[in-house]
Amino acid sequence: MPYSIRSEPGPDGRFIVLSGDADLTAAAELQEMVTAAASEGDKTVTIDLSDATLIDSRTISVLVEWTESLSSAGGRLQVICSNPNILRLLARIGLDRTLRVFATRDEAQSSSA
């Protein structure tokens, strides 16, 4: 399934919405968007994977890299995901303990307030 990705302002940072297959090409675009958000001063970046069908290792690398980078700069990266396959993958590799994962955008926004 092809992917789509878009960036939109949120009440407390930036939302990046990634749909479809988050493969190597999508990961490169995700990296660019998170880099842009961080350089524009967004302290909270939320990656919305609600409509993602899969994520690959490069996408996971982007999530790990920016979780650490934003945290060290006083910010945070959050993930919205309810796909059981993606959640299982995150748990299997231990990222469920380091990523802030929420089931819905409302939950993510509530945690930012």
C-alpha positions as CSV (number, residue, x, y, z in Angstrom):
1,M,0.0,0.0,0.0
2,P,1.4,3.4,-0.9
3,Y,2.1,5.9,1.9
4,S,1.0,9.5,2.5
5,I,2.5,11.9,5.0
6,R,1.6,15.4,6.0
7,S,2.6,17.8,8.7
8,E,0.1,20.0,10.6
9,P,0.4,22.4,13.5
10,G,-1.1,21.2,16.8
11,P,-2.0,23.1,20.0
12,D,1.3,22.2,21.6
13,G,3.7,21.3,18.8
14,R,3.5,19.5,15.5
15,F,1.5,16.5,14.3
16,I,2.9,14.4,11.5
17,V,0.4,12.0,10.1
18,L,1.7,8.9,8.3
19,S,-0.7,6.6,6.5
20,G,-0.1,3.4,4.5
21,D,3.2,1.5,4.4
22,A,5.9,3.4,6.3
23,D,8.9,2.1,4.3
24,L,12.3,3.5,3.5
25,T,10.9,6.3,1.3
26,A,8.4,7.3,3.9
27,A,11.0,7.2,6.7
28,A,13.2,9.6,4.8
29,E,10.3,12.0,4.4
30,L,9.4,11.5,8.1
31,Q,13.0,12.4,9.0
32,E,12.8,15.6,7.1
33,M,9.5,16.6,8.6
34,V,10.6,15.9,12.2
35,T,13.9,17.8,11.5
36,A,11.9,20.8,10.2
37,A,9.6,20.7,13.2
38,A,12.5,20.6,15.7
39,S,14.4,23.4,13.9
40,E,11.2,25.5,14.0
41,G,11.2,25.2,17.8
42,D,8.4,22.6,18.2
43,K,9.1,20.9,21.5
44,T,6.4,18.2,21.1
45,V,6.3,16.2,17.9
46,T,3.5,13.7,17.6
47,I,3.7,11.0,14.9
48,D,0.2,9.8,14.1
49,L,0.4,6.2,12.8
50,S,-3.4,5.6,13.2
51,D,-3.7,4.7,9.5
52,A,-0.3,3.1,9.0
53,T,-0.4,-0.4,7.8
54,L,3.2,-1.2,8.6
55,I,6.5,0.4,9.7
56,D,10.0,-0.8,8.7
57,S,13.3,-0.6,10.5
58,R,14.2,2.8,9.1
59,T,11.0,4.3,10.4
60,I,11.7,2.7,13.8
61,S,15.2,4.3,13.7
62,V,13.7,7.7,13.1
63,L,11.4,7.3,16.1
64,V,14.3,6.2,18.3
65,E,16.6,9.0,17.1
66,W,14.0,11.7,17.6
67,T,12.8,10.4,20.9
68,E,16.3,10.8,22.2
69,S,17.1,14.1,20.4
70,L,13.9,15.9,21.5
71,S,14.2,14.6,25.0
72,S,17.7,15.9,25.4
73,A,16.5,19.3,24.1
74,G,13.7,19.4,26.7
75,G,11.0,18.2,24.3
76,R,9.3,14.9,23.5
77,L,8.2,12.7,20.7
78,Q,4.8,11.0,21.0
79,V,3.3,8.3,18.8
80,I,-0.4,7.7,18.2
81,C,-1.1,4.1,17.2
82,S,-3.8,1.5,17.8
83,N,-2.8,-1.0,15.1
84,P,-2.2,-4.2,17.1
85,N,0.5,-5.4,14.7
86,I,2.6,-2.2,15.0
87,L,2.0,-2.1,18.8
88,R,3.2,-5.8,19.0
89,L,6.3,-4.9,17.0
90,L,7.1,-2.0,19.3
91,A,6.7,-4.2,22.3
92,R,8.7,-7.0,20.8
93,I,11.7,-4.7,20.4
94,G,11.2,-2.9,23.7
95,L,10.2,0.5,22.3
96,D,6.9,0.4,24.2
97,R,9.0,1.2,27.3
98,T,10.7,4.3,25.8
99,L,8.2,5.7,23.3
100,R,5.1,7.6,24.5
101,V,2.4,5.7,22.7
102,F,-1.3,6.8,22.8
103,A,-4.3,5.2,21.2
104,T,-5.9,8.5,20.0
105,R,-5.1,12.1,19.2
106,D,-7.2,13.2,22.1
107,E,-5.1,11.1,24.6
108,A,-1.9,12.5,23.1
109,Q,-3.1,16.1,23.3
110,S,-4.3,15.6,26.9
111,S,-0.9,14.4,27.9
112,S,0.7,17.6,26.4
113,A,-1.5,20.0,28.3
